[in-house]
């Protein structure tokens, strides 16, 4: 098992700010719009460097989406910035009608997603946004795991033609991916190979999955950990290949268990390779006010809950599947 360490922690929203500035330096068609949250979205450096390419829309998120859609007609590549709740739920009609339906090249960049928004509470802690956005035809949905990957993802979507939802967060988290990485949309990242259980994690839960993998190794369990940073399009080949090898799956996400990564993988497995799966996600509830650490533990999103889910699904595999079932599934699905 590869050991992951870190020397620094940083919020993923700062990775977005750094990536936006670099994308703008590389492409003069990149513009930015914000709904009165410049500091929270880390757009200050972009504004300092390219003031003529920034548009402060104010607390008018629906208008921001309409303006962004219009800017694409003139060849601009607009990046919109506000909290995830306001980037999706508040403006879903505008995104559906003005951006997704006509395939406009808008990058919807959403900070403060999930429970780790913390003390602002349930009204701001959106846990449904991945489901909302992945259901829109043609919408790409990306949820990177640390500062470096968020920066790389922001730069990558500037070169991608089509609407994108980029999700990131507020808390400081370990930086453990390479600073010089090339971000490939739709391509899962193998964190650690294993044979006993597949753990598919996204966003802040990737680091928790790494810690869980180390705990499982101490118990004699060899976990395969895969970072699903692109939820749509899902890397089906990577998921099916891993699932065929291990015979059971855990999905881990800072999102409602309904409609998120877990459901995408469950749908894929149900139609190709039915095997046991356990969810690590918020169990169909709203959040509440608290520190990120308290909320992650209370709502079952920490490494301990991933370990418990892995042990449970392995036990289910042993009682449901025979070795020849996995061999047969592998032969039929993975050529």
Secondary structure, DSSP 8 states (H G I E B T S, - for coil): ------S-EEEHHHHHHHHHHHHHHH-TTEEEEESS-TTTTT-HHHHHH-GGGEEE--S-HHHHHHHHHHHHHTT-EEEEEEEHHHHTGGGHHHIIIIIITTT---EEEEES-SGGG-TT-TTT--SSHHHHHHTSTT-EEEE--SHHHHHHHHHHHHTS-S-EEEE--SSEEE--S-TT----TT--EEEE--SSEEEEE-TTHHHHHHHHHHHHHHTT--EEEEE--EEES--HHHHHHHHHHHSEEEEEEEEESSSSHHHHHHHHHHHH---EEEEEEE-S----SS-HHHHHHHTT-SHHHHHHHHHHHHHHHHHH--HHHHHHHHHHH--
